[in-house]
Amino acid sequence: MRASGGVVRRWLLGEYARAAAIVALMALVLLIFRSRLLITDVAMLFLVPVVAVASRYRRGAALLATALSVALFDFFFVPPYNTFQVGDLAYLLTFLVMFVVALVMSGLTARIREQMEEASAGERRISALYEMAGELARAEDREAVTQAVVRHLTRATGAKAAVLLADEAGLETDAPHWPESGIFENMFVRAAAGYTYRFGRSSGPGTPHDFESQAVLVPIKGSGGKVIGVAALVPEPEGRILDVEQRLIAETLAERAGLEFERAGPTAAEKAGRAES
């Protein structure tokens, strides 16, 4: 099984690589016109890739772009060329000002992007919750609730979903009755599910509690915040991880589902079993 920590690292390295490429591309373009540009123009133009990176990627990539812009500016555009030696110490102040301005601009751009993403994520959570609530209101039994929850979790996250309720699988016991097929047949997924059920916190790829699980596990909570089950999400295609927004949507839907599971009561099979006894 592929450890999700490696996936996260490759994803972050990809962001850093793209940030470096954007800055390098700007440096290449400026090198072509170096003889026609004033050094102050070059310094200003190097802010463009910094803002572009900050508007698209995380703060770490923006910091890399900032540092790399100053370094390339020094190496290729400040005499003597092709060296980090500085012929005129006055340029040191230029480097400092350029770095500070780039840092502030990248920070402001990143903050604006994050605020826009948060607002957009909030709208998506509300929309997903509204759509699922409408379908759950028409669900007459637990099977229908389960089907609706799985369908909306998949739609909201793009992941294969499954639900496991504590009273059906005996999660509160030392020997739960795990499904023999599907997502929960995997031992790492089971370990993550046990943790999520006991502590009421999400686990799996992209969370502090990985368990080398291929699935993200989110708690299904009933009234009073009591955990009554878990929902498992396996991102597709393989190797993709749920981002923070998708995990928040899944947690929101799972929490709403918990109240519906309590309302729906036991399954038809459980009702039949109780009637026979």
VOMI-704145 format. One record per residue (C-alpha): x, y, z; residue number from 1. Coordinates in pm, whole numbers. Example, Ala and Ser with C-alpha at 12.3 -4.5 7.8 and 13.67 -1.06 7.14 Angstrom:
<nodes>
<<1230,-450,780>,1>
<<1367,-106,714>,2>
</nodes>
This chain:
<nodes>
<<0,0,0>,1>
<<124,349,-79>,2>
<<182,559,230>,3>
<<-9,883,211>,4>
<<277,1077,368>,5>
<<477,1019,49>,6>
<<186,1142,-160>,7>
<<166,1463,45>,8>
<<540,1521,14>,9>
<<533,1471,-363>,10>
<<238,1707,-389>,11>
<<420,1978,-190>,12>
<<741,1925,-387>,13>
<<535,1965,-703>,14>
<<412,2304,-581>,15>
<<768,2414,-500>,16>
<<892,2293,-838>,17>
<<620,2483,-1023>,18>
<<690,2797,-818>,19>
<<1060,2776,-903>,20>
<<977,2720,-1270>,21>
<<757,3030,-1283>,22>
<<1032,3248,-1136>,23>
<<1295,3089,-1362>,24>
<<1079,3157,-1668>,25>
<<1053,3524,-1575>,26>
<<1431,3540,-1526>,27>
<<1485,3386,-1871>,28>
<<1255,3639,-2036>,29>
<<1424,3927,-1858>,30>
<<1768,3798,-1954>,31>
<<1673,3828,-2321>,32>
<<1598,4199,-2271>,33>
<<1861,4268,-2004>,34>
<<2048,4520,-2214>,35>
<<1728,4722,-2270>,36>
<<1594,4724,-1916>,37>
<<1683,4940,-1621>,38>
<<1773,4750,-1310>,39>
<<1478,4908,-1128>,40>
<<1246,4774,-1399>,41>
<<1389,4426,-1352>,42>
<<1335,4445,-975>,43>
<<970,4543,-1025>,44>
<<908,4275,-1288>,45>
<<1042,4007,-1054>,46>
<<745,4081,-828>,47>
<<509,3945,-1096>,48>
<<598,3575,-1052>,49>
<<591,3618,-674>,50>
<<233,3744,-685>,51>
<<139,3476,-940>,52>
<<272,3198,-717>,53>
<<110,3343,-403>,54>
<<-227,3363,-578>,55>
<<-215,2996,-675>,56>
<<-8,2799,-424>,57>
<<55,2775,-51>,58>
<<265,3014,155>,59>
<<571,2789,145>,60>
<<582,2806,-233>,61>
<<532,3184,-220>,62>
<<825,3219,21>,63>
<<1041,3011,-213>,64>
<<942,3231,-507>,65>
<<1030,3543,-306>,66>
<<1376,3417,-209>,67>
<<1446,3281,-556>,68>
<<1345,3610,-722>,69>
<<1594,3805,-512>,70>
<<1867,3546,-574>,71>
<<1819,3544,-952>,72>
<<1799,3922,-960>,73>
<<2136,3940,-784>,74>
<<2301,3667,-991>,75>
<<2196,3772,-1341>,76>
<<2108,4142,-1327>,77>
<<2337,4309,-1073>,78>
<<2696,4380,-1185>,79>
<<2918,4184,-1186>,80>
<<2692,3939,-1368>,81>
<<2675,3562,-1310>,82>
<<2799,3584,-953>,83>
<<2650,3659,-614>,84>
<<2921,3912,-544>,85>
<<2793,4268,-519>,86>
<<3008,4540,-671>,87>
<<2812,4825,-515>,88>
<<2701,4784,-153>,89>
<<2406,5012,-225>,90>
<<2247,4713,-398>,91>
<<2221,4539,-61>,92>
<<1953,4790,35>,93>
<<1783,4719,-299>,94>
<<1782,4347,-220>,95>
<<1638,4410,124>,96>
<<1362,4638,-3>,97>
<<1284,4400,-290>,98>
<<1262,4104,-50>,99>
<<1039,4288,198>,100>
<<807,4420,-74>,101>
<<782,4077,-236>,102>
<<718,3916,102>,103>
<<441,4163,189>,104>
<<278,4133,-152>,105>
<<288,3753,-144>,106>
<<142,3755,206>,107>
<<-143,3987,111>,108>
<<-215,3792,-208>,109>
<<-214,3462,-19>,110>
<<-448,3605,245>,111>
<<-694,3728,-17>,112>
<<-685,3389,-190>,113>
<<-740,3205,138>,114>
<<-1034,3428,230>,115>
<<-1192,3372,-110>,116>
<<-1138,2997,-78>,117>
<<-1291,2995,270>,118>
<<-1598,3183,151>,119>
<<-1635,2955,-150>,120>
<<-1585,2646,68>,121>
<<-1853,2767,308>,122>
<<-2099,2807,22>,123>
<<-2019,2459,-106>,124>
<<-2067,2306,240>,125>
<<-2403,2475,280>,126>
<<-2510,2368,-69>,127>
<<-2402,2005,-13>,128>
<<-2574,1997,324>,129>
<<-2895,2143,182>,130>
<<-2908,1891,-101>,131>
<<-2847,1596,132>,132>
<<-3098,1720,390>,133>
<<-3370,1731,126>,134>
<<-3309,1369,28>,135>
<<-3274,1250,388>,136>
<<-3611,1406,474>,137>
<<-3767,1161,228>,138>
<<-3575,857,356>,139>
<<-3806,619,540>,140>
<<-3557,378,694>,141>
<<-3190,333,777>,142>
<<-3106,167,446>,143>
<<-3239,467,257>,144>
<<-3046,703,484>,145>
<<-2726,505,426>,146>
<<-2769,511,50>,147>
<<-2835,886,50>,148>
<<-2537,961,274>,149>
<<-2298,750,64>,150>
<<-2425,910,-256>,151>
<<-2380,1267,-129>,152>
<<-2041,1199,28>,153>
<<-1922,1066,-307>,154>
<<-2068,1360,-495>,155>
<<-1917,1618,-258>,156>
<<-1566,1472,-237>,157>
<<-1520,1270,-555>,158>
<<-1427,970,-343>,159>
<<-1567,620,-308>,160>
<<-1767,620,17>,161>
<<-1894,368,267>,162>
<<-2071,393,604>,163>
<<-2028,168,907>,164>
<<-2253,213,1209>,165>
<<-2143,111,1556>,166>
<<-2454,-85,1650>,167>
<<-2438,-286,1329>,168>
<<-2065,-367,1338>,169>
<<-2008,-378,1713>,170>
<<-1747,-102,1703>,171>
<<-1787,-53,2076>,172>
<<-1664,-409,2139>,173>
<<-1313,-552,2132>,174>
<<-1398,-767,1830>,175>
<<-1604,-568,1578>,176>
<<-1782,-746,1295>,177>
<<-1597,-590,1002>,178>
<<-1739,-624,651>,179>
<<-1557,-897,458>,180>
<<-1551,-695,138>,181>
<<-1534,-333,33>,182>
<<-1342,-48,190>,183>
<<-1347,-186,544>,184>
<<-1183,-518,455>,185>
<<-843,-346,468>,186>
<<-663,-376,805>,187>
<<-522,-23,789>,188>
<<-866,120,719>,189>
<<-1000,-78,1016>,190>
<<-728,65,1243>,191>
<<-814,417,1133>,192>
<<-1187,347,1174>,193>
<<-1132,223,1529>,194>
<<-940,537,1617>,195>
<<-1205,764,1463>,196>
<<-1483,586,1649>,197>
<<-1305,596,1986>,198>
<<-1179,953,1974>,199>
<<-1429,1122,1740>,200>
<<-1157,1267,1514>,201>
<<-1092,1218,1145>,202>
<<-803,995,1044>,203>
<<-629,873,732>,204>
<<-441,1050,448>,205>
<<-400,1424,497>,206>
<<-477,1411,871>,207>
<<-236,1398,1168>,208>
<<-342,1035,1222>,209>
<<-249,852,903>,210>
<<-243,481,997>,211>
<<-120,422,638>,212>
<<-487,395,550>,213>
<<-597,440,190>,214>
<<-925,588,316>,215>
<<-1009,900,511>,216>
<<-1233,817,808>,217>
<<-1472,1078,948>,218>
<<-1691,1033,1255>,219>
<<-2068,1010,1232>,220>
<<-2203,1183,1541>,221>
<<-2551,1169,1683>,222>
<<-2718,1387,1941>,223>
<<-2490,1513,2214>,224>
<<-2186,1462,1994>,225>
<<-2180,1086,2057>,226>
<<-2004,894,1781>,227>
<<-2243,634,1637>,228>
<<-2040,526,1336>,229>
<<-1777,617,1078>,230>
<<-1775,709,711>,231>
<<-1485,598,490>,232>
<<-1374,787,181>,233>
<<-1125,649,-71>,234>
<<-1015,927,-310>,235>
<<-1011,844,-678>,236>
<<-792,816,-877>,237>
<<-545,629,-657>,238>
<<-288,853,-493>,239>
<<-513,1159,-468>,240>
<<-577,1292,-119>,241>
<<-874,1490,5>,242>
<<-794,1854,64>,243>
<<-900,2034,381>,244>
<<-1216,2171,219>,245>
<<-1332,1829,103>,246>
<<-1266,1681,445>,247>
<<-1465,1958,613>,248>
<<-1756,1896,376>,249>
<<-1741,1523,456>,250>
<<-1736,1595,831>,251>
<<-2031,1832,797>,252>
<<-2236,1580,600>,253>
<<-2144,1297,838>,254>
<<-2253,1500,1139>,255>
<<-2589,1575,978>,256>
<<-2625,1210,880>,257>
<<-2581,1102,1241>,258>
<<-2902,1273,1345>,259>
<<-3088,1107,1059>,260>
<<-2956,764,1151>,261>
<<-3089,813,1503>,262>
<<-3425,923,1365>,263>
<<-3445,627,1127>,264>
<<-3384,375,1404>,265>
<<-3279,13,1342>,266>
<<-3272,-153,1002>,267>
<<-3557,-366,873>,268>
<<-3351,-680,940>,269>
<<-3290,-573,1299>,270>
<<-3660,-502,1346>,271>
<<-3747,-844,1212>,272>
<<-3492,-1008,1441>,273>
<<-3633,-830,1743>,274>
<<-3987,-928,1647>,275>
<<-3889,-1296,1620>,276>
<<-3721,-1286,1959>,277>
</nodes>
